[in-house]
Amino acid sequence: MISESASIDAIRKHRLANPAITAKHNLSTDPVQIGKELVAFQQARGALPPEQMSPSFFARSRSSLPAPVLGVAAGIKRAAQGTAVLLDWLASGGNPVAQELAEKRAAICVACPKNVEGAWYVTAPAELLKSAIQGWQEFKGSDFAFETAQGDKLKSCDVCKCLMRLKSFTPLKHILEKSKPEILAAFPPNCWVARKDQ
């Protein structure tokens, strides 16, 4: 069973992650308003009598997925968005930032608590990115390795789900233009992306 607060939080996160749909349907992101909408929905579908306050949990409907599945789905979606930002950059010419700047960024990422081992759906795109880099190297006639002194200490960003070994070389302008606002807002204050550190 999913708690009312978990349901409200999931709805709010979904709405924040989809601002165009939220705006189009004039949906609220206020937890109190979402709670009222949830109670009204439960009453409309017959799960609650019209006058009854909502219980602290809801019976699982046949169409709902377990919370762990929903969490993985959200992670896959975010990982796909992060991978798309990097692939789009490579496809647009992939000119990396200076090595010195990439080293500075990598040092910040290694010290960040959001630098974590990625789940399978985060690390799986690594092969796709590796192929894209090889294609980029052949196209440019370059053996540029996209490596920093931090090496394997750079893992995956828990915010954007990007592989940091490559993202540290990505121009900030491209990241800011191609990333969703809710992802940009989620970076910790010490992050070079949040600080807009060129």
N, C-alpha and C positions, 0 to 999 in steps of 0.2 A: 504494500500500500504506500502511496505517495502522500506526504504530509501537505497540508494546505500551504505552508510557507515555501516548501520546495516547489510546489506547482506555481505559485506566484512568482518565485525567483526564476523558474524556467521560462515562463511566459515573458517576463520582463527582459531577460537576456535575449530571447528570440526577437523581441520587438526592437531592442537596441541594435541587434546585429543586422536588422533589415529595415533601415530607416525609410526607404522608399515605400515599402508596403505599409509601415506604421503611419506614415504621413498620408498616403492615399486613402486609407480607411479611418483616418483620424483616431488612431488607437493611443491610449494613454500608456506611459511608462511609469506612472506613479503606483507604487505597490498597494496603497490603500484602494485606489480606483480599480486596479487589476483584481484585488480581492473581491470587491463588489461585483465586478463582471463575472468572476468565477462562480460566486454564489448564485447569481442570476442564471448562469449557464447550467449549473447543477440542478437548480429548481426547474428550469425549462425542460431538461431531459428526464425529469422525474426522480433524480437521485436524492433530492431534498424536497420536503414539503414546502409550499410557498412561504410560510411564515417562520420556518425553523432556521436558527442560526447554523452555520456550517460546522460540522464536526472537525476535529483536528486531523482527520485523514479522509481520503476518498477511496471508494471501492475501485479497483482497477477495471477499466472497461476492456472489452475484447480488442479494441483498436489501439490501445496505448502500449507503448514499448517500455520495457524496464529502464530505470534511470541509468544504469551502466551503458546500455545500448545507446541511449540518447546522448550520453557524454562522449562516447566514442564517435558518434555521428558528427557531433559539433567539432570535435578535434580533427576529424578527417576534413571537414569543410574548411576549417581555419588553415590546416596544413596545405590544402589545395590552393587556397588564396595566397599563402606565403610563397609556395613554389611558383605560382603563376607570376608573381611580382618579379622573382629572380629570372624566370625563363623569358619573360617579356623584355627585361633589361638585356639579357644576352642576345635575344632576337633583334633588338634595336641597335645592335652594334657592340654592346658589352664592353664599352670602354671603362676599365677599372679606375678607381681613385688611386692616388699615389700610394706606394708601398708604406711610406711613413704614416699616412693617415689610417690605412688598413691596420697597421700594427697598433696604433693608438686605440682604435675601436676594439680590436681583438682583446687587448689588455683589459678594457672596461668590461667586455662580455665575460671573460674568464672569471672575473671577480664578482659577477652578478649572480644572485641566487636564482635567477630565471634561466641560467645556462644549465640545462638538464639533458640527460639522456632522452632522446626522443622515442616515443612509442613507435611501433612498426609502421604505422601510417605516416609518421613524420620522416623516418629514415628511408622508407621505400622509395621516395622520389629522388634519393641520392643517386641512384643508377641513371635515372632520367637526366638529372643535372650533370652527371659525369659525361654522358653522351653529348649533351648540349655544349659542355666545355670543350670536349674534344673537337666537335664541329667548329666551335668558335676559334680554337687554336689553329685548325687547318685553314679556315677562311682567312684569318689574320696573318697566317704564316708565322705564328708565335708559339713559343714554348712556355709562355707565362703560366705559372703553376697555381695561382690563387692560393698561396701558402703564406702563413705568418709564423713568427717564432712560437706562437701559442700552440700550433699543431693540433694534436688530438684532444687538447684541453677544451677546445671550442666544440661545443655540442649543438644542441638545438635550443632556440629561444622558446620558453614556455608561454610567451605572450603571442608572438606571431607564428610560431612553429617553423620558422625558417632555419635552415642549416647555416650556422654562423660563420663557418669557414668561407662560405661564398658571400654571404650578406655583408661582411666587413669590407668587401671590395666594391659594393654597389653604391653608386652615387646617391647621396641623400635626396636630391631633387626627385629622382625616379621613385624612391621608396615613398616619399611624401605624396607624390602624385598618384601612385598606383595602390596604396594601402587604404583600407576602409577606415573611416574616422574613429570608429569604436576600437579598432586595433591600435591606432596611433595614440588614443587616449589611455590605453591600458599599460603602456610602457612605464616602468618605474622612473622616478625623477633622475636617477643617476645614469640612465640609458643615453647613449649618444644620439639615438633617434629622437627621444623625447627632448633632449637639449638642443636638437637641430645642429649638432656639431659637424660642420662641414669637413 
